[in-house]
Structure formats: structure tokens, C-alpha cells
Amino acid sequence: MTLWPGDIEATAADLIASLKAAGLMAATAESCTGGLIAGALTEISGSSAVVDRGFVTYSNEAKMDLLGVSADTLARVGAVSQETALEMVAGALKNSRADVAVAVTGIAGPGGGSPEKPVGLVHIAAGTKGGARLHREMRYGDLGRTGVRLATLSTALEMLRDVAFTT
């Protein structure tokens, strides 16, 4: 029995195989997904060869303490922002043995949204030790908490693959 919808499991399995073949290690830095990305990757047999670690940094303090996200960034643009996502991915790479990393921060709902930052807004960043960076601002809409988190998981896996193999 799998924990994930088939497309997520297939994407995770393909990503693990590709990372293994390339000799790359990965890390995750997660806020709104609360560890789902690391969970999907480690559901795949053989993932221990390529998954170094996952950071669940739900609070601003955790983002600062574990990933080095700047207090100034959080005060100026907030946790749900491109800047924070990029700082999270940089921190995951700096504080791990990973060659590639992905970071997510967003508003899964049902509460917490505002007109400027509605429920379903998620910033996803992926990067490499070599300095490549990708960012996407996703506006999934109010899919429900689980829907937003699963959509984020799917996009994050795709971006991790893209940064590792197309940049």
C-alpha cells in the first residue's frame, strides 16, 4: 500500500533513480508541507543513497535557526515570499551534504490567507551547490489543506528534478 497518489509516487521513484544514477544527494526544506516532500522521497526503496536530510521549518524561528533565513527578510516580505524560499534552499544546501535541494513556504489553509497572500499561495525554490536556482510562485487556489499540500509536493518534486538535470 502506498501513501501517495500514483503520479507522486512515480515522480518520486523516477527522481530517486535519476539522482542515484547521477551520484547526487538531495535535501528538503519544508514549511507548509511539513515533511511531505522528504516523506515521498523516502517512501522509495533505495532513497537512503540519495536523500541526505529534510528540514521541517514551520516557524519563523526554525527558518532562521536551521536554515539561516534572515530576520530582516522575514520582517520585510514575510515567510511566504520568493526571498524566503530562496534563502531556505540556500540554507538547506549550506547545512547538508546535498548537491540539490528544494524549499517550500506557503499558505495551505483553510485560514491564514489575506488579499495579498491568499490561501493556496506557495513559493517553491530549488537549487544546486553550484549556484543554480529556480523559483515558482504557485497560486493553487483554495483546494483545501490537503489539496494545496499535495499540489505543492508534486510541483516541488518536478522542480527538484529540473534543477538537478536541466540547469
N, C-alpha and C positions, 0 to 999 in steps of 0.2 A: 504494500500500500504506500502510495506517495502522499506527501503533504501538499504538493503543489499542482496547479493546473498543468496539463501536459506541455503546453508551449513553454512555460517557465522551466520545467524540468529538462526539456530537450535543449533549450538555450543554455542552461547551466551545465549540462553534460558536455555539450559541444565546446563551451568555453573552457571547462576544466581540461578536456583533451587537448585543445589548442595551446593552452598555457603550458601544459606538461610537455608537449612536443617542442615548444619553443624554449623550454627551460626557464620560464618566468614565474615569479611569485607575485601574489596579489594580496591586497588588504582592502578593508572596507571601513568607512567612517559614516555612521548612520545616526540620524536623529529621528525623523518621523517614521521610519521603517523599523526602528527598534531591534535591529539584528536580523531582519528577514533576508537581506542580501547574503550575509555570511551563512545564514541557515540554509538557504537554497544551494549555495555552493558546496557546503559541507555535507549536504544530503547525498552528494555524488560520491560513489566509491572511488578512491584514489585522490580525493581532493587534498589530503594531507601533504601531498607532494608539491602543491602549488598555493594553498591558502596559508598565509603567514599568520594573520590576525585580523580581528574585527574590533572596531571601537564603537560602542554604543554611547553616544554623547547627546543625551536627550536634553540636558540642562545647559544653559549658557556657561555655567561654571565648568562643566565637563568638557565643553568645547574648548575653553581656554586652558584648562589643566592638562588634558590629554593630547590635544591637537595643536595647541599654541594659537588658537584663534584670538585675534586682538580684541581687547575690551573696547577699544576705540571703534573698531568695525561694528561690533555688536551694538554699541550705543548710537552710532551714526546711521546704519542701514538695517539693523536688526538681524536676528538669527536666520530668517527666511529671506535670503538675498544671494545674488551671484557672488558677491565678495566673500561672504561667509562660506559658501560651498567650496569656492576655490581655496580659501585658507584651510578648510577642513581636509581637502585632498592633499594639499601640500604637507600638512601635519601628519597625515596617515603615512605618507611616503617617508617623511623625515624620521618618524618614530617607529619604523618597522624595517624589516628586511625585504619588503616588497619592491618589485620593479614597476608595478602598475597598481593604481588604487582608484576607488570610486567613492564619492561622498554625496549624501543626500540630506536636504533640510527642507521642511515644508509644513503645510497645514493639512492634516488628514481629516480633521473634523470630528464630530459634527459641529463643534463650536470652535472658537478661536480665530475665525476669519474676520476680515474687515473689507470695506470697499476697495482699499488699496491692495490688500493681501487676502483674497478670498479663499475659502475652503477649496482645496484642490490645487492650490499653487505650490509647486515644488521646484526647487533649484537642485540640479544634479551636475556634479563636476567629476571628471575623470582625468587622470594624469599619469605620467611616467616619470621615473627618476631622471630621465634625460631632459625633462622640462616641457614635454608636450602637454597641452591642456585642452580639454573640451568642456563646454558648458551648455546646458539647455535649461531654459525656463519653461516648465510644463504647467499648463493650466488644464488639468483633468476635469475640473468641474466637481460638483458635489456628487461623487459616485458612492458616497458612504465611506466610512473609515476604512473598511477592508478593501473596497474597490480602489481607493486612492493609493493605499499602501501596495497592493498587488500591481497596479499600473506603474508605480514608481519602481518597484522591484524589476519589472520587465524592461523598462527603459534603462535602468542602471546596468543591468547585465549587458544590454546591447552597447551601451557607451563604454563599458569596460573592455568589451571585445574590440570596439572601434579604436580606442586609444592604444590598445596593445598591438593591433595588427594593421591599422591603416594610417597612422600618423608618422 
